[in-house]
Amino acid sequence: MTLENVVVYIVVGLIAGFLASRIVLGKGRGWLMDILIGIVGAIVGGWLANQLHIQVNLGPDILNKIIIAFVGAVILLLIWRLIFRGRRK
């Protein structure tokens, strides 16, 4: 893994996590949490797209990565909200 790949993962994670947090939760979770949400969302989205044999080809490769990471992050946050809905005071 090169430094370029790490930077791409961080940028994709930040964008996807921020957008997913805004849509699902109504606000961002902070830049570090947004990056983590986006990176885990990329893993979830990539796995799910692979299992369902879905390919995203809407433009540049980075845009396709952001879309898959965004979908995965939204799914991740929706599951998180379902699990921890009743635990909030």
ChimeraX attribute file (.defattr): number of C-alpha atoms within 10 A of each C-alpha:
attribute: neighborCount
match mode: 1-to-1
recipient: residues
	/A:1	5
	/A:2	6
	/A:3	8
	/A:4	9
	/A:5	10
	/A:6	11
	/A:7	11
	/A:8	13
	/A:9	19
	/A:10	18
	/A:11	17
	/A:12	25
	/A:13	29
	/A:14	25
	/A:15	21
	/A:16	30
	/A:17	35
	/A:18	25
	/A:19	22
	/A:20	29
	/A:21	24
	/A:22	15
	/A:23	13
	/A:24	16
	/A:25	14
	/A:26	10
	/A:27	12
	/A:28	16
	/A:29	16
	/A:30	12
	/A:31	14
	/A:32	14
	/A:33	16
	/A:34	24
	/A:35	22
	/A:36	18
	/A:37	28
	/A:38	35
	/A:39	26
	/A:40	18
	/A:41	27
	/A:42	27
	/A:43	16
	/A:44	21
	/A:45	25
	/A:46	19
	/A:47	14
	/A:48	15
	/A:49	16
	/A:50	11
	/A:51	9
	/A:52	9
	/A:53	8
	/A:54	11
	/A:55	11
	/A:56	12
	/A:57	11
	/A:58	9
	/A:59	8
	/A:60	8
	/A:61	10
	/A:62	13
	/A:63	14
	/A:64	16
	/A:65	20
	/A:66	25
	/A:67	19
	/A:68	26
	/A:69	30
	/A:70	29
	/A:71	23
	/A:72	28
	/A:73	31
	/A:74	25
	/A:75	17
	/A:76	20
	/A:77	20
	/A:78	15
	/A:79	12
	/A:80	11
	/A:81	14
	/A:82	9
	/A:83	10
	/A:84	9
	/A:85	10
	/A:86	8
	/A:87	7
	/A:88	5
	/A:89	4
